[in-house]
Amino acid sequence: MKNKNLHYPRVIEWSDDDDNCFVGTSPGLLLGGVHGNNPMDVAKHLEIAIQDAVELVGQSNQIPKPISTKDFSGKFVLRVPASLHQMLALRALAQGISLNLNPAIDRVDFGITSCNT
């Protein structure tokens, strides 16, 4: 991969917290980020930070694999209260489908507008 830095994500967003500026990050590569008042300036500085990080970390062969090149199984564990799991399973059963994601899941009416735990 010639330009490894091209495969790392870039996120630029406004921070209303203590920063009150634009913050640019590269999740999975940079622990911190770059800050600025203009998103275009932040983008330029973020590119430099990503390039520097790839070069620096790459020298030690400890560079993380970019998320865009990772293989995903399509599964993840989501913890919910047992009562919600039971209710969803019963409603899915009543509608003749599985809780596993499939095209039919979009048509399921779970009857939930909010969930209080």
N, CA, C and O atoms as a GROMACS GRO file, in nm:
protein
  468
    1MET      N    1   0.086  -0.117   0.000
    1MET     CA    2   0.000   0.000   0.000
    1MET      C    3   0.090   0.123   0.000
    1MET      O    4   0.155   0.151   0.101
    2LYS      N    5   0.095   0.196  -0.110
    2LYS     CA    6   0.189   0.305  -0.125
    2LYS      C    7   0.155   0.424  -0.034
    2LYS      O    8   0.241   0.468   0.043
    3ASN      N    9   0.034   0.474  -0.040
    3ASN     CA   10  -0.008   0.587   0.044
    3ASN      C   11  -0.097   0.537   0.156
    3ASN      O   12  -0.219   0.551   0.151
    4LYS      N   13  -0.036   0.478   0.257
    4LYS     CA   14  -0.113   0.420   0.367
    4LYS      C   15  -0.202   0.522   0.436
    4LYS      O   16  -0.310   0.489   0.483
    5ASN      N   17  -0.156   0.648   0.441
    5ASN     CA   18  -0.233   0.749   0.511
    5ASN      C   19  -0.366   0.780   0.444
    5ASN      O   20  -0.454   0.838   0.508
    6LEU      N   21  -0.385   0.743   0.318
    6LEU     CA   22  -0.511   0.770   0.249
    6LEU      C   23  -0.625   0.682   0.302
    6LEU      O   24  -0.742   0.714   0.282
    7HIS      N   25  -0.591   0.574   0.370
    7HIS     CA   26  -0.692   0.479   0.416
    7HIS      C   27  -0.742   0.505   0.558
    7HIS      O   28  -0.830   0.434   0.606
    8TYR      N   29  -0.688   0.606   0.625
    8TYR     CA   30  -0.732   0.636   0.761
    8TYR      C   31  -0.846   0.738   0.758
    8TYR      O   32  -0.842   0.832   0.679
    9PRO      N   33  -0.946   0.719   0.844
    9PRO     CA   34  -1.060   0.811   0.844
    9PRO      C   35  -1.021   0.949   0.895
    9PRO      O   36  -0.927   0.964   0.973
   10ARG      N   37  -1.093   1.048   0.848
   10ARG     CA   38  -1.075   1.185   0.893
   10ARG      C   39  -1.209   1.237   0.941
   10ARG      O   40  -1.310   1.224   0.872
   11VAL      N   41  -1.211   1.295   1.059
   11VAL     CA   42  -1.334   1.351   1.114
   11VAL      C   43  -1.303   1.494   1.155
   11VAL      O   44  -1.212   1.520   1.234
   12ILE      N   45  -1.380   1.587   1.101
   12ILE     CA   46  -1.367   1.728   1.139
   12ILE      C   47  -1.504   1.773   1.186
   12ILE      O   48  -1.602   1.764   1.112
   13GLU      N   49  -1.509   1.821   1.310
   13GLU     CA   50  -1.637   1.864   1.365
   13GLU      C   51  -1.616   1.983   1.458
   13GLU      O   52  -1.506   2.007   1.507
   14TRP      N   53  -1.724   2.054   1.481
   14TRP     CA   54  -1.722   2.170   1.570
   14TRP      C   55  -1.732   2.120   1.714
   14TRP      O   56  -1.811   2.030   1.743
   15SER      N   57  -1.652   2.176   1.802
   15SER     CA   58  -1.656   2.138   1.943
   15SER      C   59  -1.709   2.254   2.025
   15SER      O   60  -1.644   2.358   2.037
   16ASP      N   61  -1.828   2.236   2.080
   16ASP     CA   62  -1.888   2.338   2.167
   16ASP      C   63  -1.837   2.327   2.310
   16ASP      O   64  -1.866   2.413   2.394
   17ASP      N   65  -1.762   2.222   2.338
   17ASP     CA   66  -1.714   2.202   2.474
   17ASP      C   67  -1.623   2.319   2.512
   17ASP      O   68  -1.653   2.434   2.480
   18ASP      N   69  -1.517   2.291   2.577
   18ASP     CA   70  -1.425   2.397   2.618
   18ASP      C   71  -1.346   2.453   2.501
   18ASP      O   72  -1.289   2.561   2.511
   19ASP      N   73  -1.344   2.381   2.388
   19ASP     CA   74  -1.260   2.420   2.276
   19ASP      C   75  -1.316   2.539   2.196
   19ASP      O   76  -1.243   2.632   2.164
   20ASN      N   77  -1.445   2.536   2.165
   20ASN     CA   78  -1.508   2.636   2.079
   20ASN      C   79  -1.430   2.657   1.950
   20ASN      O   80  -1.398   2.770   1.913
   21CYS      N   81  -1.401   2.547   1.882
   21CYS     CA   82  -1.329   2.552   1.756
   21CYS      C   83  -1.355   2.422   1.681
   21CYS      O   84  -1.422   2.333   1.732
   22PHE      N   85  -1.301   2.412   1.561
   22PHE     CA   86  -1.310   2.288   1.486
   22PHE      C   87  -1.200   2.194   1.535
   22PHE      O   88  -1.088   2.236   1.564
   23VAL      N   89  -1.234   2.066   1.544
   23VAL     CA   90  -1.140   1.964   1.589
   23VAL      C   91  -1.133   1.856   1.481
   23VAL      O   92  -1.236   1.805   1.436
   24GLY      N   93  -1.012   1.822   1.442
   24GLY     CA   94  -0.992   1.717   1.343
   24GLY      C   95  -0.924   1.598   1.408
   24GLY      O   96  -0.824   1.613   1.478
   25THR      N   97  -0.978   1.478   1.383
   25THR     CA   98  -0.922   1.356   1.441
   25THR      C   99  -0.916   1.247   1.335
   25THR      O  100  -0.979   1.256   1.229
   26SER      N  101  -0.838   1.145   1.365
   26SER     CA  102  -0.833   1.026   1.282
   26SER      C  103  -0.846   0.906   1.376
   26SER      O  104  -0.746   0.852   1.422
   27PRO      N  105  -0.972   0.865   1.403
   27PRO     CA  106  -0.995   0.755   1.497
   27PRO      C  107  -0.919   0.629   1.456
   27PRO      O  108  -0.919   0.590   1.339
   28GLY      N  109  -0.856   0.567   1.553
   28GLY     CA  110  -0.780   0.445   1.529
   28GLY      C  111  -0.634   0.471   1.497
   28GLY      O  112  -0.553   0.378   1.496
   29LEU      N  113  -0.600   0.597   1.470
   29LEU     CA  114  -0.461   0.630   1.440
   29LEU      C  115  -0.407   0.734   1.537
   29LEU      O  116  -0.301   0.714   1.597
   30LEU      N  117  -0.478   0.845   1.551
   30LEU     CA  118  -0.432   0.953   1.638
   30LEU      C  119  -0.506   0.947   1.772
   30LEU      O  120  -0.628   0.931   1.776
   31LEU      N  121  -0.432   0.960   1.880
   31LEU     CA  122  -0.496   0.965   2.012
   31LEU      C  123  -0.558   1.100   2.037
   31LEU      O  124  -0.660   1.110   2.106
   32GLY      N  125  -0.500   1.204   1.983
   32GLY     CA  126  -0.552   1.339   1.998
   32GLY      C  127  -0.604   1.389   1.866
   32GLY      O  128  -0.653   1.313   1.782
   33GLY      N  129  -0.594   1.520   1.848
   33GLY     CA  130  -0.642   1.579   1.723
   33GLY      C  131  -0.579   1.714   1.701
   33GLY      O  132  -0.491   1.756   1.775
   34VAL      N  133  -0.625   1.781   1.598
   34VAL     CA  134  -0.579   1.915   1.567
   34VAL      C  135  -0.697   2.010   1.581
   34VAL      O  136  -0.812   1.971   1.561
   35HIS      N  137  -0.668   2.134   1.616
   35HIS     CA  138  -0.772   2.233   1.642
   35HIS      C  139  -0.753   2.354   1.552
   35HIS      O  140  -0.641   2.382   1.509
   36GLY      N  141  -0.860   2.426   1.524
   36GLY     CA  142  -0.852   2.548   1.448
   36GLY      C  143  -0.987   2.615   1.433
   36GLY      O  144  -1.090   2.555   1.462
   37ASN      N  145  -0.985   2.739   1.387
   37ASN     CA  146  -1.109   2.816   1.369
   37ASN      C  147  -1.171   2.798   1.232
   37ASN      O  148  -1.284   2.842   1.209
   38ASN      N  149  -1.098   2.734   1.140
   38ASN     CA  150  -1.144   2.718   1.003
   38ASN      C  151  -1.132   2.570   0.967
   38ASN      O  152  -1.025   2.511   0.983
   39PRO      N  153  -1.240   2.508   0.918
   39PRO     CA  154  -1.233   2.364   0.887
   39PRO      C  155  -1.131   2.330   0.779
   39PRO      O  156  -1.075   2.220   0.779
   40MET      N  157  -1.106   2.422   0.686
   40MET     CA  158  -1.008   2.395   0.581
   40MET      C  159  -0.866   2.391   0.639
   40MET      O  160  -0.785   2.307   0.599
   41ASP      N  161  -0.837   2.481   0.733
   41ASP     CA  162  -0.706   2.479   0.798
   41ASP      C  163  -0.690   2.353   0.882
   41ASP      O  164  -0.583   2.293   0.884
   42VAL      N  165  -0.797   2.313   0.950
   42VAL     CA  166  -0.793   2.192   1.030
   42VAL      C  167  -0.768   2.072   0.940
   42VAL      O  168  -0.691   1.983   0.976
   43ALA      N  169  -0.831   2.068   0.823
   43ALA     CA  170  -0.811   1.957   0.729
   43ALA      C  171  -0.665   1.949   0.685
   43ALA      O  172  -0.608   1.840   0.677
   44LYS      N  173  -0.604   2.064   0.656
   44LYS     CA  174  -0.463   2.065   0.615
   44LYS      C  175  -0.373   2.014   0.727
   44LYS      O  176  -0.284   1.932   0.703
   45HIS      N  177  -0.396   2.063   0.849
   45HIS     CA  178  -0.314   2.020   0.963
   45HIS      C  179  -0.338   1.873   0.997
   45HIS      O  180  -0.247   1.803   1.041
   46LEU      N  181  -0.462   1.827   0.977
   46LEU     CA  182  -0.493   1.686   1.003
   46LEU      C  183  -0.419   1.597   0.904
   46LEU      O  184  -0.368   1.491   0.943
   47GLU      N  185  -0.412   1.636   0.778
   47GLU     CA  186  -0.338   1.558   0.679
   47GLU      C  187  -0.191   1.544   0.718
   47GLU      O  188  -0.132   1.437   0.706
   48ILE      N  189  -0.134   1.654   0.766
   48ILE     CA  190   0.007   1.651   0.809
   48ILE      C  191   0.023   1.559   0.930
   48ILE      O  192   0.118   1.482   0.937
   49ALA      N  193  -0.070   1.569   1.025
   49ALA     CA  194  -0.063   1.485   1.146
   49ALA      C  195  -0.076   1.337   1.111
   49ALA      O  196  -0.005   1.254   1.167
   50ILE      N  197  -0.165   1.305   1.018
   50ILE     CA  198  -0.183   1.165   0.976
   50ILE      C  199  -0.057   1.116   0.906
   50ILE      O  200  -0.009   1.006   0.934
   51GLN      N  201  -0.004   1.196   0.816
   51GLN     CA  202   0.117   1.157   0.745
   51GLN      C  203   0.232   1.135   0.843
   51GLN      O  204   0.304   1.036   0.833
   52ASP      N  205   0.248   1.226   0.938
   52ASP     CA  206   0.355   1.213   1.038
   52ASP      C  207   0.336   1.088   1.123
   52ASP      O  208   0.432   1.016   1.151
   53ALA      N  209   0.211   1.061   1.164
   53ALA     CA  210   0.183   0.945   1.247
   53ALA      C  211   0.212   0.815   1.172
   53ALA      O  212   0.271   0.723   1.228
   54VAL      N  213   0.171   0.809   1.046
   54VAL     CA  214   0.195   0.688   0.965
   54VAL      C  215   0.345   0.665   0.949
   54VAL      O  216   0.392   0.552   0.960
   55GLU      N  217   0.418   0.772   0.923
   55GLU     CA  218   0.564   0.758   0.907
   55GLU      C  219   0.630   0.718   1.038
   55GLU      O  220   0.714   0.628   1.041
   56LEU      N  221   0.593   0.784   1.147
   56LEU     CA  222   0.655   0.758   1.278
   56LEU      C  223   0.622   0.618   1.329
   56LEU      O  224   0.712   0.543   1.367
   57VAL      N  225   0.495   0.585   1.330
   57VAL     CA  226   0.453   0.455   1.382
   57VAL      C  227   0.495   0.344   1.286
   57VAL      O  228   0.527   0.233   1.330
   58GLY      N  229   0.496   0.373   1.158
   58GLY     CA  230   0.535   0.274   1.058
   58GLY      C  231   0.679   0.230   1.073
   58GLY      O  232   0.714   0.117   1.037
   59GLN      N  233   0.765   0.316   1.126
   59GLN     CA  234   0.905   0.281   1.147
   59GLN      C  235   0.921   0.169   1.249
   59GLN      O  236   1.016   0.092   1.243
   60SER      N  237   0.827   0.161   1.343
   60SER     CA  238   0.834   0.057   1.446
   60SER      C  239   0.750  -0.066   1.408
   60SER      O  240   0.740  -0.160   1.486
   61ASN      N  241   0.690  -0.063   1.289
   61ASN     CA  242   0.603  -0.172   1.244
   61ASN      C  243   0.485  -0.197   1.338
   61ASN      O  244   0.434  -0.309   1.345
   62GLN      N  245   0.443  -0.095   1.409
   62GLN     CA  246   0.330  -0.106   1.502
   62GLN      C  247   0.209  -0.027   1.452
   62GLN      O  248   0.119   0.005   1.530
   63ILE      N  249   0.206   0.003   1.324
   63ILE     CA  250   0.099   0.086   1.271
   63ILE      C  251  -0.034   0.010   1.271
   63ILE      O  252  -0.040  -0.104   1.225
   64PRO      N  253  -0.140   0.073   1.323
   64PRO     CA  254  -0.269   0.004   1.323
   64PRO      C  255  -0.326  -0.009   1.182
   64PRO      O  256  -0.304   0.077   1.096
   65LYS      N  257  -0.397  -0.117   1.160
   65LYS     CA  258  -0.459  -0.140   1.029
   65LYS      C  259  -0.573  -0.039   1.012
   65LYS      O  260  -0.657  -0.026   1.101
   66PRO      N  261  -0.578   0.031   0.899
   66PRO     CA  262  -0.688   0.126   0.876
   66PRO      C  263  -0.823   0.056   0.879
   66PRO      O  264  -0.835  -0.056   0.828
   67ILE      N  265  -0.922   0.120   0.936
   67ILE     CA  266  -1.054   0.059   0.948
   67ILE      C  267  -1.115   0.030   0.811
   67ILE      O  268  -1.195  -0.062   0.797
   68SER      N  269  -1.076   0.108   0.710
   68SER     CA  270  -1.131   0.086   0.576
   68SER      C  271  -1.081  -0.042   0.512
   68SER      O  272  -1.137  -0.088   0.413
   69THR      N  273  -0.975  -0.101   0.568
   69THR     CA  274  -0.921  -0.226   0.512
   69THR      C  275  -0.947  -0.346   0.604
   69THR      O  276  -0.905  -0.457   0.572
   70LYS      N  277  -1.015  -0.324   0.715
   70LYS     CA  278  -1.045  -0.434   0.807
   70LYS      C  279  -1.163  -0.515   0.757
   70LYS      O  280  -1.250  -0.464   0.687
   71ASP      N  281  -1.163  -0.642   0.794
   71ASP     CA  282  -1.277  -0.728   0.764
   71ASP      C  283  -1.370  -0.728   0.884
   71ASP      O  284  -1.325  -0.744   0.998
   72PHE      N  285  -1.498  -0.711   0.859
   72PHE     CA  286  -1.597  -0.711   0.967
   72PHE      C  287  -1.688  -0.832   0.950
   72PHE      O  288  -1.725  -0.869   0.839
   73SER      N  289  -1.724  -0.893   1.063
   73SER     CA  290  -1.806  -1.015   1.059
   73SER      C  291  -1.954  -0.984   1.039
   73SER      O  292  -2.030  -1.070   0.996
   74GLY      N  293  -1.994  -0.861   1.071
   74GLY     CA  294  -2.137  -0.828   1.065
   74GLY      C  295  -2.207  -0.857   1.196
   74GLY      O  296  -2.329  -0.846   1.205
   75LYS      N  297  -2.130  -0.894   1.298
   75LYS     CA  298  -2.188  -0.924   1.429
   75LYS      C  299  -2.127  -0.833   1.534
   75LYS      O  300  -2.009  -0.800   1.528
   76PHE      N  301  -2.207  -0.792   1.630
   76PHE     CA  302  -2.157  -0.725   1.749
   76PHE      C  303  -2.255  -0.749   1.863
   76PHE      O  304  -2.373  -0.773   1.840
   77VAL      N  305  -2.204  -0.743   1.983
   77VAL     CA  306  -2.286  -0.770   2.100
   77VAL      C  307  -2.344  -0.638   2.150
   77VAL      O  308  -2.272  -0.540   2.168
   78LEU      N  309  -2.472  -0.638   2.173
   78LEU     CA  310  -2.541  -0.521   2.224
   78LEU      C  311  -2.609  -0.560   2.354
   78LEU      O  312  -2.696  -0.648   2.355
   79ARG      N  313  -2.571  -0.497   2.462
   79ARG     CA  314  -2.631  -0.530   2.591
   79ARG      C  315  -2.755  -0.444   2.615
   79ARG      O  316  -2.750  -0.321   2.604
   80VAL      N  317  -2.864  -0.510   2.646
   80VAL     CA  318  -2.991  -0.442   2.676
   80VAL      C  319  -3.048  -0.508   2.801
   80VAL      O  320  -3.009  -0.620   2.835
   81PRO      N  321  -3.140  -0.442   2.868
   81PRO     CA  322  -3.204  -0.505   2.984
   81PRO      C  323  -3.275  -0.634   2.942
   81PRO      O  324  -3.329  -0.643   2.832
   82ALA      N  325  -3.273  -0.733   3.029
   82ALA     CA  326  -3.335  -0.862   2.999
   82ALA      C  327  -3.483  -0.846   2.962
   82ALA      O  328  -3.533  -0.918   2.876
   83SER      N  329  -3.551  -0.754   3.027
   83SER     CA  330  -3.694  -0.735   2.998
   83SER      C  331  -3.715  -0.683   2.855
   83SER      O  332  -3.811  -0.722   2.789
   84LEU      N  333  -3.627  -0.597   2.807
   84LEU     CA  334  -3.637  -0.548   2.670
   84LEU      C  335  -3.607  -0.661   2.571
   84LEU      O  336  -3.677  -0.675   2.471
   85HIS      N  337  -3.504  -0.741   2.599
   85HIS     CA  338  -3.470  -0.855   2.514
   85HIS      C  339  -3.590  -0.948   2.503
   85HIS      O  340  -3.625  -0.994   2.394
   86GLN      N  341  -3.652  -0.976   2.617
   86GLN     CA  342  -3.768  -1.066   2.619
   86GLN      C  343  -3.883  -1.009   2.536
   86GLN      O  344  -3.945  -1.080   2.458
   87MET      N  345  -3.911  -0.880   2.554
   87MET     CA  346  -4.022  -0.817   2.483
   87MET      C  347  -3.996  -0.819   2.331
   87MET      O  348  -4.085  -0.849   2.252
   88LEU      N  349  -3.872  -0.786   2.291
   88LEU     CA  350  -3.840  -0.785   2.148
   88LEU      C  351  -3.848  -0.925   2.089
   88LEU      O  352  -3.896  -0.943   1.977
   89ALA      N  353  -3.800  -1.024   2.163
   89ALA     CA  354  -3.805  -1.162   2.115
   89ALA      C  355  -3.950  -1.208   2.097
   89ALA      O  356  -3.983  -1.275   1.999
   90LEU      N  357  -4.035  -1.173   2.192
   90LEU     CA  358  -4.176  -1.211   2.182
   90LEU      C  359  -4.245  -1.144   2.064
   90LEU      O  360  -4.322  -1.207   1.991
   91ARG      N  361  -4.217  -1.016   2.045
   91ARG     CA  362  -4.279  -0.946   1.931
   91ARG      C  363  -4.228  -0.999   1.798
   91ARG      O  364  -4.305  -1.013   1.702
   92ALA      N  365  -4.099  -1.028   1.791
   92ALA     CA  366  -4.045  -1.085   1.668
   92ALA      C  367  -4.107  -1.221   1.640
   92ALA      O  368  -4.144  -1.252   1.527
   93LEU      N  369  -4.120  -1.303   1.746
   93LEU     CA  370  -4.181  -1.435   1.732
   93LEU      C  371  -4.325  -1.423   1.683
   93LEU      O  372  -4.370  -1.498   1.596
   94ALA      N  373  -4.397  -1.326   1.740
   94ALA     CA  374  -4.537  -1.306   1.701
   94ALA      C  375  -4.548  -1.265   1.555
   94ALA      O  376  -4.649  -1.293   1.490
   95GLN      N  377  -4.446  -1.200   1.503
   95GLN     CA  378  -4.448  -1.156   1.363
   95GLN      C  379  -4.377  -1.255   1.272
   95GLN      O  380  -4.366  -1.233   1.151
   96GLY      N  381  -4.328  -1.366   1.331
   96GLY     CA  382  -4.269  -1.473   1.251
   96GLY      C  383  -4.131  -1.442   1.195
   96GLY      O  384  -4.095  -1.492   1.089
   97ILE      N  385  -4.055  -1.360   1.266
   97ILE     CA  386  -3.920  -1.329   1.218
   97ILE      C  387  -3.820  -1.347   1.332
   97ILE      O  388  -3.858  -1.368   1.448
   98SER      N  389  -3.694  -1.338   1.298
   98SER     CA  390  -3.585  -1.348   1.394
   98SER      C  391  -3.541  -1.208   1.436
   98SER      O  392  -3.563  -1.111   1.363
   99LEU      N  393  -3.480  -1.197   1.552
   99LEU     CA  394  -3.420  -1.069   1.591
   99LEU      C  395  -3.293  -1.040   1.512
   99LEU      O  396  -3.248  -0.926   1.509
  100ASN      N  397  -3.236  -1.142   1.448
  100ASN     CA  398  -3.118  -1.120   1.366
  100ASN      C  399  -3.154  -1.029   1.250
  100ASN      O  400  -3.264  -1.038   1.195
  101LEU      N  401  -3.062  -0.944   1.213
  101LEU     CA  402  -3.086  -0.848   1.107
  101LEU      C  403  -3.109  -0.919   0.975
  101LEU      O  404  -3.031  -1.005   0.933
  102ASN      N  405  -3.215  -0.883   0.911
  102ASN     CA  406  -3.246  -0.934   0.779
  102ASN      C  407  -3.340  -0.833   0.713
  102ASN      O  408  -3.386  -0.741   0.780
  103PRO      N  409  -3.368  -0.847   0.584
  103PRO     CA  410  -3.453  -0.747   0.518
  103PRO      C  411  -3.588  -0.726   0.584
  103PRO      O  412  -3.646  -0.618   0.575
  104ALA      N  413  -3.639  -0.828   0.650
  104ALA     CA  414  -3.770  -0.816   0.713
  104ALA      C  415  -3.767  -0.729   0.838
  104ALA      O  416  -3.872  -0.680   0.881
  105ILE      N  417  -3.650  -0.708   0.896
  105ILE     CA  418  -3.642  -0.634   1.022
  105ILE      C  419  -3.691  -0.491   1.005
  105ILE      O  420  -3.741  -0.431   1.100
  106ASP      N  421  -3.678  -0.434   0.885
  106ASP     CA  422  -3.725  -0.298   0.860
  106ASP      C  423  -3.876  -0.288   0.870
  106ASP      O  424  -3.930  -0.180   0.895
  107ARG      N  425  -3.946  -0.399   0.851
  107ARG     CA  426  -4.091  -0.397   0.852
  107ARG      C  427  -4.149  -0.435   0.988
  107ARG      O  428  -4.271  -0.435   1.005
  108VAL      N  429  -4.065  -0.466   1.084
  108VAL     CA  430  -4.114  -0.510   1.214
  108VAL      C  431  -4.162  -0.391   1.295
  108VAL      O  432  -4.094  -0.290   1.305
  109ASP      N  433  -4.279  -0.405   1.353
  109ASP     CA  434  -4.331  -0.302   1.443
  109ASP      C  435  -4.310  -0.351   1.585
  109ASP      O  436  -4.389  -0.429   1.638
  110PHE      N  437  -4.202  -0.302   1.648
  110PHE     CA  438  -4.175  -0.342   1.785
  110PHE      C  439  -4.258  -0.261   1.884
  110PHE      O  440  -4.259  -0.293   2.003
  111GLY      N  441  -4.326  -0.159   1.837
  111GLY     CA  442  -4.411  -0.082   1.924
  111GLY      C  443  -4.334  -0.002   2.029
  111GLY      O  444  -4.386   0.024   2.137
  112ILE      N  445  -4.213   0.038   1.998
  112ILE     CA  446  -4.132   0.110   2.095
  112ILE      C  447  -4.110   0.251   2.045
  112ILE      O  448  -4.065   0.273   1.932
  113THR      N  449  -4.143   0.346   2.128
  113THR     CA  450  -4.110   0.485   2.095
  113THR      C  451  -3.997   0.535   2.182
  113THR      O  452  -3.922   0.623   2.142
  114SER      N  453  -3.985   0.480   2.302
  114SER     CA  454  -3.871   0.511   2.389
  114SER      C  455  -3.851   0.395   2.483
  114SER      O  456  -3.942   0.316   2.507
  115CYS      N  457  -3.732   0.386   2.536
  115CYS     CA  458  -3.698   0.276   2.624
  115CYS      C  459  -3.642   0.331   2.754
  115CYS      O  460  -3.535   0.392   2.753
  116ASN      N  461  -3.711   0.312   2.862
  116ASN     CA  462  -3.661   0.355   2.993
  116ASN      C  463  -3.611   0.233   3.067
  116ASN      O  464  -3.682   0.133   3.082
  117THR      N  465  -3.487   0.242   3.115
  117THR     CA  466  -3.429   0.128   3.186
  117THR      C  467  -3.418   0.157   3.333
  117THR      O  468  -3.372   0.072   3.409
   0.00000   0.00000   0.00000
